Amino acid sequence: MRWISAIAILAISGSTLAQVQSARGRGTPRVGPAPVAAHNPAAKDTTPLNCSRPEVRLHPHPGVSMLCKRWEDRLLQDSAHRAGRPAPSSSVVNLPALGTPDAKRTGFVCISGQAFQRIEHGWSQLMAPEGGWQRCEGG
């Protein structure tokens, strides 16, 4: 009986010693891929569904343009909600693009579909009256 318990103790201590020895080595560096940024449908353009296309704007059925705009607004707001960001506005204003003479004169610009106002040491993002950050189209 003593031999069985001695063998069991040696087996357990041998596996524990092997675990400690394997933890002492240098090992392989665990460098994974770079984290991927969350998808932002408003980053490149303020209209992901492109509702301003002539075939949508001039469609024979009068409700197509309004329906497209509602879907687009919902898509942008849902995407922002899933990513934990503030929601964009439903309205879209026309502002000059960054670097144009009109932008320098007025102090308001459209950068990547987002409206900004020039302040003393940088830019301030504009909020829409109905809530959320103001969407814009650069002209």
N, C-alpha and C positions, 0 to 999 in steps of 0.2 A: 504494500500500500504506500509506503514511504517512497518507493522508487517511482511510482506513478505520479505522486504529487511533486516530486523533484523534477521529473521530466516536464510536467505541465508548467512549473515555474520557469524552467529554462526556456521552454518554447515561447512563453509570454514575454520574458525579458529579452529574448533574442529578437523578436519582432519589434519590440519597443526600441532596442538598440539600433536596429536597421532603420527605423523611422528617424531617429535622431541623427544618424550618420547621413541619411539622404538629405536632411534639412541643412546640413553644414555646407554643402557644395555651392559653387557660384550659381549654378542654374542658368537658364536661358533668360535673356531680357524679355519682359512681357510688354512689348510696345505694339499697341493695336492701331487700327486705322483712325484717322482724325475724326472727331465728331462732326456729324453732318448738321448744318443749320436747318431749322424748321422751315418748311415750305411757306413762302409768302407770295400769294398770287398778286398782291398789289405792288411788289417790289419793282417790276420793270414797267408796268403800265397800270393806269388806273381803271382800265376796262378789260378785264380778262375775257369776257364774252364778246367784246368788240361790238357793242350795240350801236355804235355810231356808223357802222358800215351802211352804204347806200341801200343794199338789199334788205336791211332791217328797218332803216328809217323810212324808206319809201315803199314798204310792203303794202299791198292792196288792203289787207285787213288792218284797221286802225289800232287794234290792241296788241299787235306783235311787238312794237317798239316798247310799249309800257311793260309788257310781260318780260321782255328781255332785260330791261332795267331792274325790275323787281328781283329776277333770278340772280342778276349780277350783284345787287346789293346784299342779298341773302348769302350768296357764296362768299363774299368778302367778310361779312360779319361773322359767319359761322367759322371760317378759317381763322380769324383773329381770336375768336372765343376758344377754339381748340388749342391754339398756340399760347393762350394766356396773355394775349396782347390787348390793348384798347381797341375797340371796334371803330371802323371807319364810318364816315358820315354817309347818309343816303344821297346828299346833294353833291354835285360836282361844279366847281367854279372854274372860270378861265383866268389863268394868271400867266405872266411872262416867264419864260425859261430863265434859268440862272445864267448870269453873265451878259444878258441883253441890256441895252440902254434903258428900256422901260423898267426892268427889274431894279437897276441902280437908282433910277429916279423915284420909283414908288416905294421901294423897300419890301415888296412882296414878291415871292417867287414860287414856282412849282418845281419841286425836285422829286423825281421818281413817283409822280402822282400824289405827292403830299405837299400841302401848302405851308410855307414858312414866312415869317416876318423877320426882317433884319433888326437886331438889337445892338446895343453898344459893343459887346464883345462876342458876337456870334449870331446864331439864329434861334428863333423860338417857333415851335410848331403851333399852327393855328387850330383852334377847336371850332367845330361847327355849332351853330345856334341850337340845332336839334340834338346835339350830343355826339361824341366821338371826334376823331381827328378829321380835319377838313380834307376831302379829296379834291384834286384839281387836274386840269388839262393844261399842259404848257403850250403857249402859243408862240 
